[in-house]
Amino acid sequence: MPSCTDKEEPIPSYLHIPYIDLEVPIDGTQGSNAHDILDAWVYVNGLLIGAFEVPATIPILTSGSSRINVFAGVKNNGLNNKRIRYPFYRSFDTDIDLTPGKVDTLIPVVVYNQNAKFSWIEDFEDGSVSLEKSGSFTTIDSLYITENSTDVYAYNGTTNRRSGAVDIPSGAQSFENSTIQSFALPRAGQDIYLELNFKCNTETVIGLYPITSDVVQGFPLVNLFSTVDELGVMQWKKIYISLVADVNNPAYVGAEFKTFISAQTNSAEESKLFFDNIKLVHF
């Protein structure tokens, strides 16, 4: 009878990525380095190995000198089931001599694509606010700057000293602020994202106003839900909101856009909203 032998399984090399960081210029032209990079999209010698939530130890069936490209992945519109390669972060590229059975540790540091344009950056650090009261039925219109260290995003007393805050009293209330400036955004399907850090204890809406006529009708983009944890403490989060589909809506041809933040509350307790590191980014 014929006999056969099992083929020896190849021994993989391993790449360990504990996290991915973001680097920005110190001149503030790209805002802060706040990010929520969750995934590493890993390519070896031009071939996609996969997308891995970090920290991750990744088996690679390649040995020898290899070109490694790591792209940063985020949640699109804050949705767990919409994980994407963020288009505005450049890949981290390096060469590693991969050895079967050996674990190489890599901490990628990504930067913004050199073609990225920042139409709006609001970090509140200059003491001014680029938003104003909007909406027809607004009862609370004050988005103010806080320097309370417990409320400021990543407070360090130097580069992070201020955040935007809103206090909404109990009862039936309506808050809305929109950007003072309107923005001419690219079309033809080019990527457009609104980035922001936030924490809140009530549902908050982020939306757009297309400026097409004397009658301006806004529409919501995403709902931000309470970030209060199991201990009752509000936690900072970051979201990447895609605007490309809405900006390219044929109904808004020729329009410029304003971004708005709103909340409708009817609570027995005071509601609070905090924002920081807002960026409107596109190519």
MOCOR-V736789 format. One record per backbone hydrogen bond with DSSP energy under -1.0 kcal/mol. NH is the residue of the N-H (numbers start at 1). CO is the residue of the C=O. E is the energy in kcal/mol with one decimal. If there is no record, write none. Layout:
BEGIN
NH;CO;E, NH;CO;E
END
This chain:
BEGIN
13;60;-2.9, 14;102;-2.3, 15;58;-2.2, 16;104;-3.2, 17;56;-3.0, 21;108;-2.5, 23;110;-2.5, 28;25;-1.1, 31;28;-1.3, 38;73;-2.3, 39;73;-1.7, 40;52;-3.0, 41;71;-2.8, 42;50;-2.5, 43;69;-2.8, 44;47;-2.6, 45;67;-3.1, 47;44;-1.8, 49;42;-3.1, 50;42;-1.2, 52;40;-2.5, 54;38;-2.6, 56;17;-1.9, 58;15;-3.1, 60;13;-3.3, 62;60;-1.5, 64;98;-3.3, 66;96;-2.5, 68;94;-3.5, 69;43;-2.4, 70;92;-2.6, 71;41;-2.6, 73;39;-2.7, 74;84;-2.1, 76;82;-3.6, 77;240;-2.8, 78;75;-1.1, 79;76;-1.7, 82;79;-1.6, 84;74;-2.6, 86;72;-2.2, 89;86;-1.3, 90;111;-3.2, 92;70;-2.9, 94;68;-2.4, 96;66;-2.5, 98;64;-2.4, 98;96;-1.2, 101;12;-3.0, 102;99;-2.4, 104;14;-2.7, 106;16;-3.0, 110;21;-2.8, 113;88;-3.1, 116;113;-2.0, 117;282;-3.6, 119;280;-1.7, 122;278;-2.5, 127;124;-1.2, 132;178;-2.7, 134;176;-1.6, 139;174;-2.9, 140;174;-2.4, 144;165;-2.5, 146;163;-2.9, 151;148;-2.0, 152;148;-1.5, 155;152;-1.1, 156;160;-2.1, 157;160;-1.3, 163;146;-1.7, 164;275;-2.6, 165;144;-3.2, 166;273;-2.4, 168;271;-3.1, 171;267;-3.3, 173;265;-2.8, 175;263;-2.8, 177;261;-2.3, 178;132;-2.5, 179;259;-2.3, 180;130;-2.3, 183;257;-3.0, 190;187;-1.3, 193;281;-2.9, 194;241;-2.5, 195;279;-3.0, 196;239;-1.7, 197;276;-2.9, 198;237;-2.6, 199;274;-1.8, 201;272;-1.6, 204;224;-2.9, 205;262;-3.1, 206;222;-2.4, 207;260;-2.4, 208;219;-2.3, 209;258;-3.1, 211;256;-3.5, 212;210;-1.2, 219;208;-2.3, 221;206;-3.2, 222;206;-1.7, 224;204;-4.0, 227;200;-2.7, 229;233;-2.6, 232;229;-2.1, 235;227;-1.7, 237;198;-2.5, 239;196;-2.3, 241;194;-2.9, 243;192;-2.8, 247;243;-2.7, 248;244;-1.7, 249;246;-1.3, 252;249;-2.5, 253;250;-1.3, 255;252;-2.3, 257;183;-2.2, 258;209;-2.2, 260;207;-2.5, 261;177;-3.0, 262;205;-2.4, 263;175;-2.2, 265;173;-2.3, 271;168;-2.8, 273;166;-2.1, 274;199;-2.3, 275;164;-2.4, 276;197;-1.9, 278;122;-2.5, 279;195;-2.5, 280;120;-2.4, 281;193;-3.0, 282;117;-2.1, 283;191;-1.0
END
